[in-house]
Amino acid sequence: MKMTSTQHETQAATAATGEQFEPKIIAFCCNWCSYAGADLAGVSRLQMPTNFLVLRAMCSARVDPEHVLRAFSKGADGVMVLGCHPADCHYIGGNYRTRRRIALLKMLLEQYGLDPERLKLEWVSASEGVKFQNTVTDFVEMIREMGPNPLIEAEKQHKAERAKYGH
């Protein structure tokens, strides 16, 4: 994975201050499977990072690409879409639509200058609390290594330059 100059600068600044970057993660979860898997992970008291926000959708197919793009534009460093396993969707074919939509969305993210790995699609059933825990933990660690969302970093630089010149 190739790092951008913004990611190099951010990691250098983080290393200089001694602070560890903590990513902001949004997890869109299907109501019937992955949200219940998240609940199982919680009631089982499985250890997970706390820097992710779960948003429940009735089906992973209800997660509009605009929701994902807006999450990135508002400062999310990574987005996960979690749904029922293929052939187990309560709405018959929702997760198949989600799979196609996420593939297209990853191509679009690349056009915007974001690493497509910042968007993850995973199938987690209601009985897979440990899988939910592992998925979240691994994703948070991967995003931590990648550094902050480059769109937000570029916006901060742009605002600093405008302030410098009084605009």
C-alpha positions, 0 to 999 in steps of 0.5 A: 500500500502506497502512502501519500505525502499527507500520510507521511507528514501526519505520521511524522507529526504524530511521532514528534508529539508522541501521540498515537493516532486514534481513527474514527470508524463508522460501522453500518450494521444490518439490523438482523445479523451484524447488529445482533452480532455487535450486541453479542460481542458487547454482552459477552464483554469481548474487548474491542476498541472504543473508537467506532460508532455503530449505525443500524440499518434494516439491511446492508442494502439500505446503506446508500453510497451517499451515506458512506461518502458523507461519513468520509467527508465529515471526518470518518477515517474508515467505514465498515458495512456489515451485513448478513451472510450471502443467502441469509439476508432477511430481504432475500437479495440485499447483501448481493446488491450491497456487494456490487455497490461496495465494489463500485464505491471502492472504485469511486473512493479511489477517484477521490484520492482515498485508499479503497481499503478504508471501506470494508464489507464483511458478513457477520451473523447474529451468532458471530460476536467474536467475528464482530470483535475481530473484524472491528479490532483488525479494521481499527488497527489497519486504519491506525496504520494508514493514518488520518483521512487524507481528505480531512487533512487536506481541508485543514491545510487549505483552511490554514493557508486561507487563514494565513492570507486573510481569506 
